[in-house]
Amino acid sequence: MDSQTVKLKLANIESKRESLVKLLEKPDLGTLRIDVNQAIEEIDDLIDELNRTFPD
């Protein structure tokens, strides 16, 4: 996989993160809020790691 493909996949992951952030704003999320927070944290870690591995 070349770096351009990785960057495209990273952009896709970042767009999904925004969906999770919007989901977190819903007041009726209940205990699912914990899982959504965890998913956001893991995506942030993945994005950071990919940015370190494939800098611009």
C-alpha positions as CSV (number, residue, x, y, z in Angstrom):
1,M,0.0,0.0,0.0
2,D,1.5,3.3,-1.0
3,S,1.4,6.5,1.2
4,Q,-1.3,8.1,-1.0
5,T,-3.7,5.2,-0.3
6,V,-2.9,5.4,3.4
7,K,-3.7,9.2,3.4
8,L,-7.0,8.5,1.7
9,K,-7.9,5.9,4.2
10,L,-6.9,8.3,7.0
11,A,-9.3,10.9,5.6
12,N,-12.0,8.3,5.6
13,I,-11.3,7.5,9.2
14,E,-11.3,11.1,10.2
15,S,-14.7,11.6,8.6
16,K,-16.1,8.7,10.6
17,R,-14.7,10.3,13.8
18,E,-16.9,13.3,13.1
19,S,-20.0,11.1,13.0
20,L,-19.1,9.7,16.4
21,V,-18.7,13.2,17.8
22,K,-22.1,14.1,16.6
23,L,-23.5,10.9,18.1
24,L,-22.0,11.9,21.4
25,E,-24.1,15.1,21.4
26,K,-27.4,13.0,21.6
27,P,-28.8,13.2,25.1
28,D,-30.4,9.7,25.0
29,L,-27.2,7.8,24.4
30,G,-27.1,6.2,27.9
31,T,-24.3,3.8,28.7
32,L,-23.4,3.7,25.0
33,R,-21.7,7.0,25.6
34,I,-18.8,5.1,27.2
35,D,-18.3,3.1,24.0
36,V,-18.5,6.1,21.8
37,N,-15.9,7.9,23.9
38,Q,-13.6,4.9,23.7
39,A,-14.0,4.7,19.9
40,I,-13.2,8.4,19.6
41,E,-10.1,8.0,21.7
42,E,-8.9,5.0,19.7
43,I,-9.5,6.8,16.4
44,D,-7.5,9.8,17.7
45,D,-4.6,7.4,18.7
46,L,-4.7,5.8,15.2
47,I,-4.7,9.1,13.5
48,D,-1.8,10.3,15.5
49,E,0.2,7.2,14.8
50,L,-0.5,7.3,11.1
51,N,0.4,11.0,11.0
52,R,3.7,10.2,12.7
53,T,4.4,7.3,10.3
54,F,3.3,9.1,7.1
55,P,4.0,12.8,7.7
56,D,2.9,15.3,5.0
